[in-house]
């Protein structure tokens, strides 16, 4: 049995900027309309995955900032 590939697996390796840029493209394509139902669903799912990736990056940044603030207050 062949190993199943995870849809949108490429998203996990994207930088915040790349994920955000692709998300903007997905939204634009959905807003433009004209896609089949199947295409629209695939775009929606990709958009959701891209948004989640952006959130992961932002949460990581928040944690690093909080750690830096804590360190600065301890050093101060």
C-alpha positions as CSV (number, residue, x, y, z in Angstrom):
1,X,0.0,0.0,0.0
2,X,1.4,3.4,-1.0
3,X,2.0,6.0,1.7
4,X,-0.6,8.6,1.6
5,X,0.6,12.2,1.1
6,X,-0.9,14.8,3.4
7,X,-2.6,17.5,1.4
8,X,-1.0,20.9,1.8
9,X,2.1,19.2,3.5
10,X,4.3,21.9,1.9
11,X,2.7,24.5,4.1
12,X,4.6,23.3,7.2
13,X,7.9,24.5,5.8
14,X,6.7,28.0,4.7
15,X,7.9,31.2,6.3
16,X,5.4,33.6,7.7
17,X,5.8,35.8,4.7
18,X,5.4,33.0,2.1
19,X,2.3,31.6,3.9
20,X,0.7,35.0,4.2
21,X,1.4,35.8,0.5
22,X,-0.1,32.5,-0.6
23,X,-3.1,33.0,1.7
24,X,-3.8,36.4,0.0
25,X,-3.7,34.6,-3.3
26,X,-6.1,32.0,-2.2
27,X,-8.5,34.6,-0.9
28,X,-8.3,36.5,-4.1
29,X,-9.1,33.4,-6.1
30,X,-12.0,32.5,-4.0
31,X,-13.4,36.1,-4.1
32,X,-13.0,36.1,-7.9
33,X,-15.4,33.1,-8.2
34,X,-15.6,30.9,-11.2
35,X,-14.0,27.9,-9.6
36,X,-15.8,24.6,-9.4
37,X,-17.1,23.5,-6.1
38,X,-14.3,21.0,-5.8
39,X,-11.7,23.6,-6.6
40,X,-13.3,26.0,-4.1
41,X,-13.2,23.5,-1.4
42,X,-9.6,22.7,-2.1
43,X,-8.8,26.4,-2.0
44,X,-10.7,26.8,1.2
45,X,-8.8,24.0,2.9
46,X,-5.5,25.4,1.7
47,X,-6.5,28.8,3.0
48,X,-7.3,27.3,6.4
49,X,-4.0,25.5,6.5
50,X,-2.1,28.7,5.5
51,X,-3.9,30.7,8.1
52,X,-3.0,28.1,10.8
53,X,0.6,28.3,9.7
54,X,0.6,32.1,10.0
55,X,-0.9,31.8,13.5
56,X,1.9,29.3,14.4
57,X,4.5,31.8,13.4
58,X,2.9,34.6,15.2
59,X,2.4,32.6,18.4
60,X,6.1,31.6,18.2
61,X,7.0,35.3,17.9
62,X,4.8,36.2,20.9
63,X,6.6,33.6,23.0
64,X,10.0,34.8,22.0
65,X,9.1,38.4,22.8
66,X,7.7,37.4,26.2
67,X,10.9,35.5,26.9
68,X,13.0,38.4,25.9
69,X,11.0,40.8,28.1
70,X,11.3,38.4,31.0
71,X,15.0,38.1,30.5
72,X,15.4,41.9,30.2
73,X,13.4,42.5,33.4
74,X,15.6,39.9,35.2
75,X,18.8,41.6,33.9
76,X,17.6,45.1,34.6
